[in-house]
Amino acid sequence: MLFSELPNEIIEQILLEIDPLTLARCRVVSKRLFELIDASVLLQISIEAGVDGLLVVGPHNRHLGHPSSSAQHLLDEIFCIREATVKFMPRSAWGIPYVAGNFHWEISDGIICFTSGGGDGERPKTLHFSELLAPTDESYNPFELDPTGRRYTHIIRDTGVGMADIVFSASSDLVVLLERRTAPDTGMNADRLHFRAISTGGPHPEATLPHVENTGHPLPPYSGLETWLIQLYDDMVAFLLVRYSNFIDRRGGVTVWNWKSGEVVMPFQKAVASMFLSEDQLLLVVNSDEDLLGKLHMVVYSISKGCITHRIRLPWSNLSCPTLYTYPRQSLTQLSSAQLAGNFAPDPSLDIFALDFWPIDPATGPCVVVFSTQRLLKACEAALVGQESYPVDLDWNTWGPQGSRWFPPYCLRPPSERSIHGARMIAYTHSNGFDVSEDIGDWKGMERATHNYPVILDFNPRPILRGVTDCDFDWCRNTVVRDTWKWTIQEGDQDVVIESSLPFRALVNKEEWAHSDLHLHSTAVVCTRAQSHDIFSFLEPAGRLTRVDTED
């Protein structure tokens, strides 16, 4: 049967599998395709969501979204999010008060989860889940269930565990609780990760073990500060523990379990920062020489191979205090509990991650590098062709200049824990925007600039390929950066030129914000103040959407 003989319903299903930019170009192939694409709300959703770097979540059809959402509603939601993001004008706001030191939180799947209770040396034991939508009733208590039922809220009154940290996946009905404890027989740390079902608060039915213990690390005794991080990726959960006695001297490591089987799938690996690149691969930042502080490089660990497969040498290794930033991965096939704010997930093919660090010599200021996750994964795959032994060295020049963007010292205030979502990152910057020369070494005076202007950096190339240009709104200035930046630094006795050309859009708000940290989700910005989290939503309260004008 010829393609022209297929019924429109079959052609529509075929077109739904095409990437959004190619699908948009199909409109000029024939009159029939032009009319079919323009008449299909599902195809319009695929184009518009895809251009914005989003996928619609659904159990059988990735274009269904939540059962309560019609196709036209989803399309309106896309335009609403786009306008509010590009113009940096949230459409609603609400807040969650908290007591510093006894408040832990996480955002994922269109939901914010936070703790309450504790105090007087006791850790909190109550968990609250709330959709990232503003309530319709201004008198609503964020620590109680929403009486209107128009937005998802849920409470686990008593977990029975004093929580030091949390991470969750609403689509998997899973919340992981960190309990910091000491083994009675050895006096050593025996941290526990508890696997609970969000719906019941009890042990997750798919978890073979109710909890696992992190007892196999050979870290030196606690002698100063200590930080930790839980990371969740599908069936894998990682626990990173880092100890340091001063600004530079850091020692740490990470262990990975399969939370369903309870098995250790990656035994303790030395690292001072870590993140999942995929379900099988972790990126670790390690000290190049345990006796020479500040010499850092990255390695890739493969769970299936059971070893480090790649060494990644950065062009500048004389670094300290590294932190990796990414976001909790959302399922593309399982629905979130959020009725509206969880309809969309980032397209993983566009994902970025960021490395924040301080150079040691010459002493300057905090720097941020943004990487394309897919460019790194493709370079790792290519480097393994024909190799029979590990690890292999990954040549920076084969992927780094095209797959990264190096921001000079003091350009960005270092990101916050959840400052990245998909292809976007939120941070603070100075008032001058990103109008710089090719040599970013000429970008002077940043240490004296005011860094209270929030900026969303969008590394999704699709709007740029679609022809988006610089523009100026009442509250926001958009700048498209395509040029290659060159940064000359001194490494020992040699000058090193670092080139980076990953394209991005900078959406700089013209108003100064007074919040200490900024955190990003596709439908909201969560901002930290002294005693509250302010949530600025890109959606109307309880999802009351109206069609918006996107032409300007």
Salt bridges, closest charged atoms under 4 A:
GLU35 OE2 - LYS31 NZ 3.97
ASP38 OD1 - ARG27 NE 2.88
GLU48 OE1 - ARG82 NH2 2.68
GLU48 OE2 - ARG466 NH2 3.66
ASP52 OD2 - ARG82 NE 2.92
ASP76 OD1 - ARG547 NH1 3.73
GLU83 OE2 - LYS87 NZ 3.66
GLU83 OE1 - ARG91 NH1 3.03
GLU106 OE1 - ARG418 NE 2.78
GLU144 OE1 - ARG157 NH2 3.45
ASP146 OD2 - ARG151 NH1 3.29
GLU179 OE1 - HIS194 NE2 2.70
ASP191 OD2 - ARG180 NH2 2.91
GLU206 OE1 - LYS260 NZ 3.12
GLU213 OE2 - ARG181 NH1 3.09
GLU213 OE2 - ARG192 NE 2.75
GLU226 OE1 - ARG180 NH1 2.99
GLU226 OE2 - ARG243 NE 2.64
ASP234 OD1 - ARG329 NH1 2.64
ASP235 OD1 - LYS260 NZ 3.41
ASP249 OD1 - ARG251 NH1 3.53
GLU290 OE1 - ARG251 NE 2.95
ASP347 OD2 - ARG462 NH2 3.13
ASP393 OD1 - ARG311 NE 2.76
GLU447 OE2 - ARG448 NH1 2.99
ASP458 OD2 - ARG424 NE 3.43
ASP458 OD2 - ARG505 NH2 2.95
ASP472 OD1 - LYS510 NZ 2.29
ASP534 OD2 - HIS515 NE2 2.85
ASP534 OD2 - ARG529 NE 2.80
GLU540 OE2 - ARG91 NH2 2.89
ASP552 OD2 - LYS87 NZ 3.43
